[in-house]
Amino acid sequence: MVNFNRLFSQLFKQKSKTTYFIFMIQLATVLVISFFFIFKSTFKSLIGFLMAVIALIIGTSLIAEFIYLIITFGM
């Protein structure tokens, strides 16, 4: 039983590192693209900009979940 707990905790640590890594890449992507939105300034209101950022977060999260699925089953 003790060996199972150690094994499970080690596997969970590896999965956590992968999850944090994918989350950080997603966060960096959203920030960089948001800065491009700001510099391009095609949005006339703050609401339009926030809606674009929300759509960007949802879009990148779908891609990040798919990548996480591939990495999880690949390990």
PyMOL commands that place a pseudoatom at each C-alpha (Angstrom):
pseudoatom trace, name=CA, resn=MET, resi=1, chain=A, elem=C, hetatm=0, pos=[0.000, 0.000, 0.000]
pseudoatom trace, name=CA, resn=VAL, resi=2, chain=A, elem=C, hetatm=0, pos=[2.825, 2.388, 0.799]
pseudoatom trace, name=CA, resn=ASN, resi=3, chain=A, elem=C, hetatm=0, pos=[4.457, 1.753, -2.573]
pseudoatom trace, name=CA, resn=PHE, resi=4, chain=A, elem=C, hetatm=0, pos=[1.183, 2.508, -4.346]
pseudoatom trace, name=CA, resn=ASN, resi=5, chain=A, elem=C, hetatm=0, pos=[0.898, 5.829, -2.498]
pseudoatom trace, name=CA, resn=ARG, resi=6, chain=A, elem=C, hetatm=0, pos=[4.449, 6.818, -3.422]
pseudoatom trace, name=CA, resn=LEU, resi=7, chain=A, elem=C, hetatm=0, pos=[3.914, 5.849, -7.043]
pseudoatom trace, name=CA, resn=PHE, resi=8, chain=A, elem=C, hetatm=0, pos=[0.635, 7.731, -7.218]
pseudoatom trace, name=CA, resn=SER, resi=9, chain=A, elem=C, hetatm=0, pos=[2.162, 10.860, -5.664]
pseudoatom trace, name=CA, resn=GLN, resi=10, chain=A, elem=C, hetatm=0, pos=[5.082, 10.804, -8.118]
pseudoatom trace, name=CA, resn=LEU, resi=11, chain=A, elem=C, hetatm=0, pos=[2.745, 10.410, -11.089]
pseudoatom trace, name=CA, resn=PHE, resi=12, chain=A, elem=C, hetatm=0, pos=[0.576, 13.254, -9.788]
pseudoatom trace, name=CA, resn=LYS, resi=13, chain=A, elem=C, hetatm=0, pos=[3.639, 15.503, -9.476]
pseudoatom trace, name=CA, resn=GLN, resi=14, chain=A, elem=C, hetatm=0, pos=[4.595, 14.784, -13.088]
pseudoatom trace, name=CA, resn=LYS, resi=15, chain=A, elem=C, hetatm=0, pos=[1.074, 15.510, -14.309]
pseudoatom trace, name=CA, resn=SER, resi=16, chain=A, elem=C, hetatm=0, pos=[0.983, 18.743, -12.273]
pseudoatom trace, name=CA, resn=LYS, resi=17, chain=A, elem=C, hetatm=0, pos=[4.207, 19.974, -13.857]
pseudoatom trace, name=CA, resn=THR, resi=18, chain=A, elem=C, hetatm=0, pos=[2.799, 19.277, -17.302]
pseudoatom trace, name=CA, resn=THR, resi=19, chain=A, elem=C, hetatm=0, pos=[-0.447, 21.026, -16.451]
pseudoatom trace, name=CA, resn=TYR, resi=20, chain=A, elem=C, hetatm=0, pos=[1.328, 24.115, -15.103]
pseudoatom trace, name=CA, resn=PHE, resi=21, chain=A, elem=C, hetatm=0, pos=[3.603, 24.206, -18.143]
pseudoatom trace, name=CA, resn=ILE, resi=22, chain=A, elem=C, hetatm=0, pos=[0.671, 24.098, -20.571]
pseudoatom trace, name=CA, resn=PHE, resi=23, chain=A, elem=C, hetatm=0, pos=[-1.189, 26.713, -18.521]
pseudoatom trace, name=CA, resn=MET, resi=24, chain=A, elem=C, hetatm=0, pos=[1.819, 29.062, -18.589]
pseudoatom trace, name=CA, resn=ILE, resi=25, chain=A, elem=C, hetatm=0, pos=[2.178, 28.676, -22.352]
pseudoatom trace, name=CA, resn=GLN, resi=26, chain=A, elem=C, hetatm=0, pos=[-1.525, 29.449, -22.774]
pseudoatom trace, name=CA, resn=LEU, resi=27, chain=A, elem=C, hetatm=0, pos=[-1.257, 32.489, -20.500]
pseudoatom trace, name=CA, resn=ALA, resi=28, chain=A, elem=C, hetatm=0, pos=[1.762, 33.812, -22.383]
pseudoatom trace, name=CA, resn=THR, resi=29, chain=A, elem=C, hetatm=0, pos=[-0.027, 33.329, -25.709]
pseudoatom trace, name=CA, resn=VAL, resi=30, chain=A, elem=C, hetatm=0, pos=[-3.097, 35.229, -24.533]
pseudoatom trace, name=CA, resn=LEU, resi=31, chain=A, elem=C, hetatm=0, pos=[-0.974, 38.082, -23.172]
pseudoatom trace, name=CA, resn=VAL, resi=32, chain=A, elem=C, hetatm=0, pos=[1.081, 38.438, -26.345]
pseudoatom trace, name=CA, resn=ILE, resi=33, chain=A, elem=C, hetatm=0, pos=[-1.957, 38.415, -28.622]
pseudoatom trace, name=CA, resn=SER, resi=34, chain=A, elem=C, hetatm=0, pos=[-3.740, 40.858, -26.293]
pseudoatom trace, name=CA, resn=PHE, resi=35, chain=A, elem=C, hetatm=0, pos=[-0.822, 43.267, -26.600]
pseudoatom trace, name=CA, resn=PHE, resi=36, chain=A, elem=C, hetatm=0, pos=[-1.128, 43.018, -30.379]
pseudoatom trace, name=CA, resn=PHE, resi=37, chain=A, elem=C, hetatm=0, pos=[-4.805, 43.907, -29.999]
pseudoatom trace, name=CA, resn=ILE, resi=38, chain=A, elem=C, hetatm=0, pos=[-3.875, 46.933, -27.884]
pseudoatom trace, name=CA, resn=PHE, resi=39, chain=A, elem=C, hetatm=0, pos=[-1.228, 48.201, -30.314]
pseudoatom trace, name=CA, resn=LYS, resi=40, chain=A, elem=C, hetatm=0, pos=[-3.442, 47.665, -33.325]
pseudoatom trace, name=CA, resn=SER, resi=41, chain=A, elem=C, hetatm=0, pos=[-6.286, 49.396, -31.469]
pseudoatom trace, name=CA, resn=THR, resi=42, chain=A, elem=C, hetatm=0, pos=[-9.040, 48.261, -33.798]
pseudoatom trace, name=CA, resn=PHE, resi=43, chain=A, elem=C, hetatm=0, pos=[-11.492, 48.173, -30.915]
pseudoatom trace, name=CA, resn=LYS, resi=44, chain=A, elem=C, hetatm=0, pos=[-13.459, 51.326, -30.233]
pseudoatom trace, name=CA, resn=SER, resi=45, chain=A, elem=C, hetatm=0, pos=[-14.570, 50.336, -26.758]
pseudoatom trace, name=CA, resn=LEU, resi=46, chain=A, elem=C, hetatm=0, pos=[-13.301, 48.432, -23.772]
pseudoatom trace, name=CA, resn=ILE, resi=47, chain=A, elem=C, hetatm=0, pos=[-16.191, 45.976, -24.048]
pseudoatom trace, name=CA, resn=GLY, resi=48, chain=A, elem=C, hetatm=0, pos=[-15.133, 44.990, -27.566]
pseudoatom trace, name=CA, resn=PHE, resi=49, chain=A, elem=C, hetatm=0, pos=[-11.569, 44.442, -26.402]
pseudoatom trace, name=CA, resn=LEU, resi=50, chain=A, elem=C, hetatm=0, pos=[-12.685, 42.353, -23.415]
pseudoatom trace, name=CA, resn=MET, resi=51, chain=A, elem=C, hetatm=0, pos=[-14.946, 40.231, -25.599]
pseudoatom trace, name=CA, resn=ALA, resi=52, chain=A, elem=C, hetatm=0, pos=[-12.026, 39.581, -27.957]
pseudoatom trace, name=CA, resn=VAL, resi=53, chain=A, elem=C, hetatm=0, pos=[-9.782, 38.581, -25.035]
pseudoatom trace, name=CA, resn=ILE, resi=54, chain=A, elem=C, hetatm=0, pos=[-12.473, 36.253, -23.659]
pseudoatom trace, name=CA, resn=ALA, resi=55, chain=A, elem=C, hetatm=0, pos=[-12.867, 34.644, -27.086]
pseudoatom trace, name=CA, resn=LEU, resi=56, chain=A, elem=C, hetatm=0, pos=[-9.095, 34.299, -27.264]
pseudoatom trace, name=CA, resn=ILE, resi=57, chain=A, elem=C, hetatm=0, pos=[-8.959, 32.605, -23.855]
pseudoatom trace, name=CA, resn=ILE, resi=58, chain=A, elem=C, hetatm=0, pos=[-11.700, 30.163, -24.834]
pseudoatom trace, name=CA, resn=GLY, resi=59, chain=A, elem=C, hetatm=0, pos=[-10.014, 29.393, -28.145]
pseudoatom trace, name=CA, resn=THR, resi=60, chain=A, elem=C, hetatm=0, pos=[-6.608, 28.784, -26.628]
pseudoatom trace, name=CA, resn=SER, resi=61, chain=A, elem=C, hetatm=0, pos=[-8.084, 26.692, -23.821]
pseudoatom trace, name=CA, resn=LEU, resi=62, chain=A, elem=C, hetatm=0, pos=[-9.601, 24.304, -26.358]
pseudoatom trace, name=CA, resn=ILE, resi=63, chain=A, elem=C, hetatm=0, pos=[-6.201, 23.878, -27.976]
pseudoatom trace, name=CA, resn=ALA, resi=64, chain=A, elem=C, hetatm=0, pos=[-4.477, 23.538, -24.586]
pseudoatom trace, name=CA, resn=GLU, resi=65, chain=A, elem=C, hetatm=0, pos=[-6.943, 20.866, -23.447]
pseudoatom trace, name=CA, resn=PHE, resi=66, chain=A, elem=C, hetatm=0, pos=[-6.324, 18.864, -26.602]
pseudoatom trace, name=CA, resn=ILE, resi=67, chain=A, elem=C, hetatm=0, pos=[-2.542, 19.107, -26.109]
pseudoatom trace, name=CA, resn=TYR, resi=68, chain=A, elem=C, hetatm=0, pos=[-2.919, 18.099, -22.463]
pseudoatom trace, name=CA, resn=LEU, resi=69, chain=A, elem=C, hetatm=0, pos=[-4.977, 15.089, -23.526]
pseudoatom trace, name=CA, resn=ILE, resi=70, chain=A, elem=C, hetatm=0, pos=[-2.268, 13.986, -25.950]
pseudoatom trace, name=CA, resn=ILE, resi=71, chain=A, elem=C, hetatm=0, pos=[0.504, 14.459, -23.389]
pseudoatom trace, name=CA, resn=THR, resi=72, chain=A, elem=C, hetatm=0, pos=[-1.454, 12.697, -20.634]
pseudoatom trace, name=CA, resn=PHE, resi=73, chain=A, elem=C, hetatm=0, pos=[-2.142, 9.589, -22.680]
pseudoatom trace, name=CA, resn=GLY, resi=74, chain=A, elem=C, hetatm=0, pos=[1.373, 9.656, -24.089]
pseudoatom trace, name=CA, resn=MET, resi=75, chain=A, elem=C, hetatm=0, pos=[3.023, 9.441, -20.670]
for i in range(1, 75): cmd.bond("trace and resi %d" % i, "trace and resi %d" % (i + 1))
show_as sticks, trace
zoom trace
